[in-house]
Each structure stands twice: as structure tokens, then as C-alpha cells.
Amino acid sequence: MNEILTDFLIFTEAGLYCRYGDFYIDPLLPVASALISHAHGDHARPGSGRVYCTPPTETIMRSRYGKKAATAFTLIDYQGSFKQKDVEVVFISAGHILGSAQILMLYRGIRYLYTGDYKMQHDPTCEPLQYTQADVLITESTFARPSVTHPDPVEEIRKLSGTPYNILLGTYGLGKAQRLTDLINTHCPEKTVLLHYSILPIHRIYEQYGVKHLRYQPYDRKIMKRNDKGFIYLVPPLTFNSYFRAKNLVKAFASGWEYLQQRNDISLYISDHVDWQDILNYIGNVKPREIWTLHGDGKDLKMHYEHELTVRILN
């Protein structure tokens, strides 16, 4: 059995680095060569030289960062492979948002799988999570605690049908807003989705990549003042927080984080990350020999697999 290299991925000042392929994954700072898992700002930062990513990720990065997005892009489709020095790299769908990818790295007979952010729940606005086996699973651990169970998103979104007021719905503009639009269209069909101007361009990028079924309108202040109360206004966090004195509407924020539910009129636990049981199920499918955790706290996974698997906490 080939040896797993404990230094295959290391953290440097610029982020997670693979010296065997001379590339960074979702770097924190501009670097010469970057593999980007998805277009959220904490994973896709501007200014790197050569960026490898899926086509939707490139489109979103260019929309957000313009010429500063990267010096050059190399676009990789799902299941497409390429070489970085002696490391073969394959992008696999992560199910997180449009264009999100897990990054499978093959080196000296060992398969290292970096998940990026991923989810297992159904979401028609992005490609579903794909499975592959690996010797080392490098998993996010945002909600890797036994106490965390994400509820059924359909049951959560149906809470919005029960209010007689217009709704101010806080959301992240990329990924979550498009998923919420689909959920509202499907399960609260009597409601009309209004979009903040900053979210509209992302919806249109989704349409560019085939997600054409979403029904929504640009926000108009006059609409929210009408007597009929069937409107849900999707806004980014800063705008949501600025409405703290607003009256005659219901406030909700869609997130898996408990602290973002405080002081709202309706709790809305809808997350685009895996919860504890999802992670365990995913590990069962990947069948790794080792688990490396990042983007959260891996101590509960380390305790859970204490007598079965090696669990390393990378950050």
C-alpha cells in the first residue's frame, strides 16, 4: 500500500499549498497558480496569476472582480483532468453552489480529495454532489458537531406561507439566494420574489448556465407598499441589518447559524453546508484511510473516529 504524504498539503501565509504540484487551493493571497473550488469570496479571492476553475466560477469571479479576478483562467469541466507537475487533478461536483467543485488530486498512487464547501440536500439550482473514493478526505468541518442537524429545507421555507405580511429575507447573494428563489417558487407559489439590485446579476449568470426556471422581479419600493402582502424581498446581509427599525413586515434570515436567527420574526435554518450526519454519510461513501479537516473544528470527528481512522486537524 502506497504511503500517504503528511506534507502533501500544508498551510502557508498564502493559504493551502501543494508543493508536489506547486499550486494553492483557494488561496488567501494572490499566488502564481490557484485551484479555486467555488466562487464564494472566502474561497475565490482576486489577483492570482493562473486560476483553474469551472466555467461558472470564472464567470462569477469576472463579474465580481473584473480585470482583477486573475491574470489568466484555465477552465475545467467536471470529470476533466489536468496535470500540475506530477499531480493529476480532477474536478468533481460539490453540490454547494453553481460551479462548485471538489478537487481530487492523484499522486504516487494516493488519492487526495479536497471537498471545498459541499452539501447533500437537493438543490435544482446547481449540480448535485458526486461521490468518489479517496485515500485521504480533506473535508470542511463548518458544522461538524453532533448537535447540528439541518432541518428539511421544504418544511423551513413553508413557514413563509403562514405570515400575512410582506417578508424581508436576508440571504447571501451567491448560491443561497438562487436556492431560496427556487424553494419559494416551488413551495410558496402564492408569494412573489423581489430581488435586491446586487443579487440580480447572479441570478442572470445562473440563467446563462441553464437555470432558467426561477421566477422573480427586481425590487421596487412601491411594490412593497402595496396592500397585497404576498412579497418576499431577498436582500444581502448589510441591507438586512439596515432594516432593524422597519415596521409592517416580517424579518427572517436563511442560514444554518443560530446567531443569525436571533431577533428575527421567523427562524429559517437553511444551510448550504453538510451537517454532522451528512459528513458521516459522506465519509462512508468515500471510504478514506485518513481524514483531514479544515474550515471549522474537527475535534468531534477526531473523537468519533478515534479507534477507526486517523483524523488530522489542519487548521
C-alpha positions as CSV (number, residue, x, y, z in Angstrom):
1,M,0.0,0.0,0.0
2,N,1.4,3.4,-1.0
3,E,2.3,5.9,1.7
4,I,0.1,8.9,2.4
5,L,2.3,12.0,2.5
6,T,1.5,14.1,5.6
7,D,3.0,17.1,3.9
8,F,1.1,16.8,0.7
9,L,-0.9,19.9,1.7
10,I,0.5,22.4,4.1
11,F,-0.7,25.9,5.3
12,T,1.5,28.8,4.4
13,E,0.9,32.6,4.8
14,A,-0.8,32.5,1.4
15,G,-3.0,29.5,2.2
16,L,-3.2,25.8,1.5
17,Y,-0.3,24.7,-0.7
18,C,0.7,21.6,-2.5
19,R,4.4,21.6,-3.2
20,Y,4.3,18.4,-5.2
21,G,2.1,20.2,-7.8
22,D,3.3,23.8,-7.0
23,F,-0.2,25.2,-6.6
24,Y,-2.5,26.6,-3.9
25,I,-6.1,25.6,-3.3
26,D,-8.5,28.5,-2.5
27,P,-5.6,30.8,-1.5
28,L,-5.9,33.6,0.9
29,L,-3.5,35.9,-1.0
30,P,-2.6,36.3,-4.7
31,V,-0.4,33.4,-5.9
32,A,1.1,32.2,-9.2
33,S,-1.1,29.2,-9.6
34,A,-4.5,28.7,-7.8
35,L,-7.1,25.9,-7.9
36,I,-10.5,27.5,-7.0
37,S,-13.2,25.3,-5.7
38,H,-16.1,27.8,-6.0
39,A,-16.8,31.5,-6.3
40,H,-17.7,32.5,-2.7
41,G,-15.4,35.3,-1.6
42,D,-13.8,33.3,1.2
43,H,-12.6,30.8,-1.4
44,A,-12.2,32.8,-4.6
45,R,-10.1,35.9,-4.0
46,P,-8.8,38.2,-6.8
47,G,-5.3,38.8,-8.0
48,S,-3.8,35.4,-8.7
49,G,-1.8,34.6,-11.9
50,R,-3.2,31.4,-13.4
51,V,-6.6,30.2,-12.0
52,Y,-8.0,26.8,-12.6
53,C,-11.8,26.5,-12.0
54,T,-15.1,25.6,-13.6
55,P,-16.7,27.8,-16.2
56,P,-19.4,29.2,-13.9
57,T,-16.8,30.0,-11.2
58,E,-14.8,32.0,-13.8
59,T,-17.9,33.9,-14.9
60,I,-18.8,34.8,-11.4
61,M,-15.3,35.9,-10.5
62,R,-15.1,38.1,-13.6
63,S,-18.5,39.6,-12.7
64,R,-17.4,40.4,-9.2
65,Y,-13.7,41.3,-9.6
66,G,-13.4,42.5,-13.3
67,K,-9.8,42.6,-14.6
68,K,-8.5,41.9,-11.1
69,A,-10.1,38.4,-11.0
70,A,-6.9,36.7,-12.3
71,T,-4.2,37.2,-14.9
72,A,-5.5,34.1,-16.8
73,F,-8.1,31.4,-16.4
74,T,-7.9,27.7,-17.4
75,L,-11.4,26.3,-17.4
76,I,-12.0,22.7,-16.2
77,D,-15.3,20.9,-16.7
78,Y,-16.5,18.3,-14.2
79,Q,-14.5,15.0,-14.6
80,G,-12.0,16.8,-16.7
81,S,-8.4,16.2,-15.6
82,F,-5.1,18.1,-15.9
83,K,-1.6,17.9,-14.6
84,Q,0.2,20.2,-12.3
85,K,3.8,19.0,-12.3
86,D,3.4,15.3,-11.2
87,V,0.0,15.7,-9.7
88,E,-3.1,14.8,-11.7
89,V,-6.1,16.9,-10.8
90,V,-9.8,16.2,-11.4
91,F,-12.8,18.5,-10.6
92,I,-15.9,16.8,-9.3
93,S,-19.2,18.4,-8.5
94,A,-19.6,19.5,-4.8
95,G,-23.3,20.4,-4.8
96,H,-22.7,23.6,-2.9
97,I,-23.5,26.3,-5.5
98,L,-23.4,26.7,-9.3
99,G,-19.9,25.6,-10.5
100,S,-18.7,24.3,-7.1
101,A,-16.1,21.6,-7.3
102,Q,-14.4,19.1,-5.1
103,I,-10.7,18.7,-6.1
104,L,-9.3,15.2,-6.5
105,M,-5.5,15.0,-6.6
106,L,-3.7,11.8,-7.6
107,Y,0.0,11.5,-6.7
108,R,2.1,8.3,-6.4
109,G,-0.9,6.1,-6.3
110,I,-2.7,8.0,-3.5
111,R,-6.0,9.9,-4.0
112,Y,-6.4,13.1,-2.0
113,L,-9.9,14.6,-2.1
114,Y,-10.5,18.2,-1.1
115,T,-14.2,18.9,-0.7
116,G,-14.3,22.6,-0.5
117,D,-17.8,23.5,0.7
118,Y,-20.4,20.9,-0.1
119,K,-23.9,19.8,0.6
120,M,-26.0,16.7,0.1
121,Q,-29.5,18.3,0.2
122,H,-31.5,18.5,-3.0
123,D,-31.0,21.8,-4.9
124,P,-32.1,22.2,-8.6
125,T,-30.1,25.4,-9.0
126,C,-26.7,23.6,-9.0
127,E,-25.1,20.3,-10.0
128,P,-25.6,17.6,-7.3
129,L,-22.8,16.3,-5.1
130,Q,-20.8,13.5,-6.8
131,Y,-19.0,10.7,-4.9
132,T,-15.6,9.2,-5.5
133,Q,-13.4,7.1,-3.2
134,A,-10.2,8.5,-1.8
135,D,-7.3,7.6,0.5
136,V,-7.4,11.0,2.2
137,L,-10.5,13.1,2.6
138,I,-9.8,16.8,3.2
139,T,-13.2,17.9,4.4
140,E,-14.7,21.2,5.5
141,S,-16.0,21.0,9.1
142,T,-18.2,24.1,9.4
143,F,-21.0,22.2,11.1
144,A,-19.1,19.1,12.2
145,R,-20.7,18.8,15.6
146,P,-23.1,16.0,16.7
147,S,-25.5,18.6,17.9
148,V,-26.1,20.1,14.5
149,T,-28.8,18.7,12.3
150,H,-30.1,20.8,9.4
151,P,-33.9,20.6,9.1
152,D,-35.8,19.8,5.9
153,P,-35.5,23.0,3.8
154,V,-39.0,22.4,2.4
155,E,-40.5,22.5,5.9
156,E,-38.5,25.6,6.7
157,I,-39.4,27.6,3.6
158,R,-43.1,26.8,4.1
159,K,-43.0,28.8,7.3
160,L,-43.1,31.9,4.9
161,S,-46.6,31.0,3.7
162,G,-48.0,31.4,7.1
163,T,-47.5,35.2,7.5
164,P,-50.0,37.9,6.4
165,Y,-47.1,40.4,6.0
166,N,-44.5,41.1,3.4
167,I,-41.2,39.4,4.2
168,L,-37.7,40.8,4.3
169,L,-35.5,37.8,3.8
170,G,-31.8,38.1,4.4
171,T,-29.6,35.9,2.3
172,Y,-26.1,35.5,0.8
173,G,-26.4,36.7,-2.8
174,L,-24.5,33.8,-4.5
175,G,-25.9,30.3,-4.2
176,K,-28.3,30.8,-1.3
177,A,-30.4,33.5,-3.0
178,Q,-31.0,31.4,-6.1
179,R,-31.8,28.3,-4.0
180,L,-34.3,30.3,-1.9
181,T,-35.9,31.6,-5.1
182,D,-36.4,28.1,-6.3
183,L,-37.8,26.9,-2.9
184,I,-40.2,29.8,-2.7
185,N,-41.4,29.4,-6.3
186,T,-42.0,25.7,-5.7
187,H,-43.4,25.6,-2.2
188,C,-44.8,29.1,-1.6
189,P,-46.2,29.7,-5.1
190,E,-48.6,32.4,-3.8
191,K,-45.5,34.6,-2.9
192,T,-43.6,36.8,-5.4
193,V,-39.9,37.0,-5.1
194,L,-38.3,40.5,-5.2
195,L,-34.5,40.8,-5.6
196,H,-32.1,43.4,-4.3
197,Y,-30.2,45.0,-7.2
198,S,-26.9,43.4,-6.0
199,I,-28.4,39.9,-6.3
200,L,-29.9,40.3,-9.8
201,P,-26.6,39.8,-11.7
202,I,-26.0,36.4,-10.0
203,H,-29.5,35.2,-11.0
204,R,-28.7,36.2,-14.5
205,I,-25.5,34.2,-14.5
206,Y,-27.4,31.2,-13.3
207,E,-29.8,31.6,-16.2
208,Q,-26.8,31.8,-18.5
209,Y,-25.8,28.4,-17.3
210,G,-29.2,26.8,-17.8
211,V,-31.0,27.6,-14.5
212,K,-33.9,29.3,-16.4
213,H,-36.9,28.3,-14.2
214,L,-36.5,30.9,-11.5
215,R,-39.4,33.4,-11.2
216,Y,-38.6,36.8,-9.6
217,Q,-38.8,40.6,-10.1
218,P,-36.4,43.4,-9.4
219,Y,-37.2,45.2,-6.2
220,D,-39.4,48.3,-6.4
221,R,-40.1,50.3,-3.3
222,K,-43.7,51.0,-4.5
223,I,-44.4,47.3,-4.7
224,M,-43.6,46.6,-1.0
225,K,-46.1,49.4,0.0
226,R,-49.0,47.9,-1.9
227,N,-51.9,46.5,0.1
228,D,-51.4,42.9,-1.1
229,K,-48.9,41.2,1.2
230,G,-47.5,38.4,-0.9
231,F,-44.0,39.7,-1.5
232,I,-40.7,38.3,-0.3
233,Y,-37.8,40.7,-0.7
234,L,-34.4,39.0,-0.8
235,V,-31.6,41.2,0.4
236,P,-27.9,40.8,1.3
237,P,-26.8,40.9,5.0
238,L,-25.8,44.6,5.1
239,T,-29.1,45.7,3.7
240,F,-30.9,43.3,6.0
241,N,-29.2,44.7,9.1
242,S,-30.1,48.3,8.0
243,Y,-33.8,47.5,8.2
244,F,-33.7,47.0,12.0
245,R,-36.4,49.7,12.5
246,A,-38.7,48.6,9.7
247,K,-42.4,48.0,10.5
248,N,-45.3,46.1,8.9
249,L,-43.1,43.3,7.6
250,V,-41.7,40.1,8.8
251,K,-37.9,39.6,9.1
252,A,-36.1,36.3,8.5
253,F,-32.5,35.3,7.6
254,A,-31.8,32.0,5.9
255,S,-28.7,30.4,7.4
256,G,-27.6,27.3,9.4
257,W,-26.1,29.6,12.0
258,E,-28.1,30.0,15.2
259,Y,-26.8,33.5,15.9
260,L,-28.2,34.8,12.6
261,Q,-31.7,33.7,13.7
262,Q,-31.8,35.9,16.8
263,R,-34.1,38.9,16.9
264,N,-35.9,37.8,13.7
265,D,-39.6,37.1,13.5
266,I,-39.2,33.7,11.9
267,S,-36.3,31.3,12.2
268,L,-35.2,29.9,8.8
269,Y,-32.5,27.2,9.2
270,I,-31.5,26.6,5.6
271,S,-27.8,25.8,5.1
272,D,-25.7,25.1,2.0
273,H,-23.2,23.0,4.1
274,V,-23.2,19.5,5.4
275,D,-24.3,18.8,8.9
276,W,-22.9,16.1,11.2
277,Q,-24.8,13.2,9.8
278,D,-24.1,14.3,6.3
279,I,-20.4,14.3,6.9
280,L,-20.6,10.8,8.4
281,N,-22.6,9.5,5.5
282,Y,-20.1,11.2,3.1
283,I,-17.1,9.6,4.8
284,G,-18.9,6.2,4.5
285,N,-19.1,6.7,0.7
286,V,-15.5,8.0,0.2
287,K,-14.0,5.3,2.5
288,P,-10.8,7.2,3.3
289,R,-7.9,5.9,5.2
290,E,-7.3,9.3,6.7
291,I,-9.5,12.4,7.3
292,W,-8.0,15.9,7.3
293,T,-10.3,18.7,8.5
294,L,-10.3,22.4,7.8
295,H,-12.8,25.4,7.7
296,G,-14.2,24.7,11.1
297,D,-13.4,22.5,14.1
298,G,-12.5,18.8,13.5
299,K,-12.2,17.8,17.2
300,D,-15.6,16.0,17.2
301,L,-14.7,14.0,14.1
302,K,-11.3,13.1,15.7
303,M,-13.1,11.8,18.8
304,H,-15.8,10.0,16.8
305,Y,-13.2,8.1,14.7
306,E,-10.6,7.7,17.4
307,H,-10.4,3.9,17.1
308,E,-11.1,3.6,13.4
309,L,-9.4,6.3,11.3
310,T,-6.6,8.8,11.5
311,V,-8.1,12.3,11.8
312,R,-5.8,15.3,11.4
313,I,-7.0,18.9,12.1
314,L,-5.2,21.1,9.5
315,N,-6.3,24.4,11.0
